[in-house]
Amino acid sequence: MNAHEWRATSALSLLQALRMLGMFMILPVLELYSRDLPGGASQMQIGLAIGVYGLVQACLQIPFGMLSDRIGRKPVILFGLVLFAAGSFVAGHSEDIHWIIAGRALQGAGAISGAVSALLADVTRPQVRTTAMAVMGAGMGMSFIIALVLGPVLSGIIGVPGIFDLTGVLAIAAAFGIVFLAPNAPRQPSVPGGLRRALADSQLLRLDGGIFLLHAMMTTLFIAAPQAIEQTLGLPNARQWEVYLPVLLLSIIPVFPMIRRIEAKGRVKAALLGSIMLICIALLTASEVHAHAAGLCLALLIFFIGFNYLEGSLPSMISRRAPPDQKGAALGVYATSQFLGGFAGSTIGSFALAHWGIGGAFAAAGLLPLVWLTFAFTLAPPAAHAPQPPESST
């Protein structure tokens, strides 16, 4: 990447990680907090408070992505951050589960993942876009690990309402960053029917199906892995970052050299299929060796190597396939597929864990890459692009 692309990627990755840090910090502590609210809360209400965020995100990613094609990326991102901050303050200043659910829904209304990815795609060349997307994904992964550590610690210091307020403050900081740090992208002429064309493109739908299954696998893994780590390594929830942090850091090391080599040789489709099979091997291995510390950690490492590559390559392939005037709509559909995949994974993982135990949950996740391969083989490789440095984007 050239200097302009590095600045753009670094700024957008930092802002996305900053927004998600507050979001992730609430997850380890929200259930226990909700149980102790005045008047109590039912298990269904607690589940809704946790899950409504993703549901609203899934509903609004496409409209926000389409709107970003029409009026520009930055206004949509800023509006989404304001909604996210407002929802954080609503949830933080109430001890009623109904208002907390409303606040979480308002947080979810800030559905800007597709618009942020579209902005990053606008300001990077196709041949470096996978690297840029992977950097953003790695930043979000690091914010997730940091949040696992900080969430329980801050809960004991400022309480869950304080974490909600801090989340709102971080969103406001990210909004200022969008204004002063994030690059502007050249406006594209708006053409009606972007969503219809995105949904009619079978190649885009194959990529959407891929991210759906990838996030279903990840969510299923995070249902099985905590219990496996606790049983095999003796680490309670509050200390499981001691496994996730080194695994994530080690998994990142081979990914960026791998991306550069793959892009240089034009072997994107082969790498995609290979990464899907790598994830399949990792999950099926985990189903057999989760009771052995070394085997479990190795399986997790292999999974995240494949996951990190796919997390960067899939949005890059979407942005290269979609015409400029429908990039926001296409990435909105993609982001919706992500969130729906997470919902499906939580259902699959919970059912498998309840009926077949830890090994069964890993095995259920390991079957999903096999489903993915049935339509990934017919995916057309991305077209080659001539270098076009975005230096004129201001």
Rosetta blueprint (number, residue, H / E / L):
1 M L
2 N L
3 A H
4 H H
5 E H
6 W H
7 R H
8 A H
9 T H
10 S H
11 A H
12 L H
13 S H
14 L H
15 L H
16 Q H
17 A H
18 L H
19 R H
20 M H
21 L H
22 G H
23 M H
24 F H
25 M H
26 I H
27 L H
28 P H
29 V H
30 L H
31 E H
32 L H
33 Y H
34 S H
35 R H
36 D L
37 L L
38 P L
39 G L
40 G L
41 A L
42 S L
43 Q H
44 M H
45 Q H
46 I H
47 G H
48 L H
49 A H
50 I H
51 G H
52 V H
53 Y H
54 G H
55 L H
56 V H
57 Q H
58 A H
59 C H
60 L H
61 Q H
62 I H
63 P H
64 F H
65 G H
66 M H
67 L H
68 S H
69 D H
70 R H
71 I H
72 G L
73 R H
74 K H
75 P H
76 V H
77 I H
78 L H
79 F H
80 G H
81 L H
82 V H
83 L H
84 F H
85 A H
86 A H
87 G H
88 S H
89 F H
90 V H
91 A H
92 G H
93 H L
94 S L
95 E L
96 D L
97 I H
98 H H
99 W H
100 I H
101 I H
102 A H
103 G H
104 R H
105 A H
106 L H
107 Q H
108 G H
109 A L
110 G L
111 A L
112 I L
113 S H
114 G H
115 A H
116 V H
117 S H
118 A H
119 L H
120 L H
121 A H
122 D H
123 V L
124 T L
125 R L
126 P H
127 Q H
128 V H
129 R H
130 T H
131 T H
132 A H
133 M H
134 A H
135 V H
136 M H
137 G H
138 A H
139 G H
140 M H
141 G H
142 M H
143 S H
144 F H
145 I H
146 I H
147 A H
148 L H
149 V H
150 L H
151 G H
152 P H
153 V H
154 L H
155 S H
156 G H
157 I H
158 I H
159 G H
160 V H
161 P H
162 G H
163 I H
164 F H
165 D H
166 L H
167 T H
168 G H
169 V H
170 L H
171 A H
172 I H
173 A H
174 A H
175 A H
176 F H
177 G H
178 I H
179 V H
180 F H
181 L L
182 A L
183 P L
184 N L
185 A L
186 P L
187 R L
188 Q L
189 P L
190 S L
191 V L
192 P L
193 G L
194 G H
195 L H
196 R H
197 R H
198 A H
199 L H
200 A H
201 D L
202 S H
203 Q H
204 L H
205 L H
206 R H
207 L H
208 D H
209 G H
210 G H
211 I H
212 F H
213 L H
214 L H
215 H H
216 A H
217 M H
218 M H
219 T H
220 T H
221 L H
222 F H
223 I H
224 A H
225 A H
226 P H
227 Q H
228 A H
229 I H
230 E H
231 Q H
232 T H
233 L H
234 G L
235 L L
236 P L
237 N H
238 A H
239 R H
240 Q L
241 W H
242 E H
243 V H
244 Y H
245 L H
246 P H
247 V H
248 L H
249 L H
250 L H
251 S H
252 I H
253 I L
254 P L
255 V H
256 F H
257 P H
258 M H
259 I H
260 R H
261 R H
262 I H
263 E H
264 A H
265 K H
266 G L
267 R L
268 V H
269 K H
270 A H
271 A H
272 L H
273 L H
274 G H
275 S H
276 I H
277 M H
278 L H
279 I H
280 C H
281 I H
282 A H
283 L H
284 L H
285 T H
286 A H
287 S H
288 E H
289 V H
290 H L
291 A L
292 H L
293 A H
294 A H
295 G H
296 L H
297 C H
298 L H
299 A H
300 L H
301 L H
302 I H
303 F H
304 F H
305 I H
306 G H
307 F H
308 N H
309 Y H
310 L H
311 E H
312 G H
313 S H
314 L H
315 P H
316 S H
317 M H
318 I H
319 S H
320 R H
321 R H
322 A L
323 P L
324 P H
325 D H
326 Q H
327 K H
328 G H
329 A H
330 A H
331 L H
332 G H
333 V H
334 Y H
335 A H
336 T H
337 S H
338 Q H
339 F H
340 L H
341 G H
342 G H
343 F H
344 A H
345 G H
346 S H
347 T H
348 I H
349 G H
350 S H
351 F H
352 A H
353 L H
354 A H
355 H H
356 W H
357 G H
358 I H
359 G H
360 G H
361 A H
362 F H
363 A H
364 A H
365 A H
366 G H
367 L H
368 L H
369 P H
370 L H
371 V H
372 W H
373 L H
374 T H
375 F H
376 A H
377 F L
378 T L
379 L L
380 A L
381 P L
382 P L
383 A L
384 A L
385 H L
386 A L
387 P L
388 Q L
389 P L
390 P L
391 E L
392 S L
393 S L
394 T L
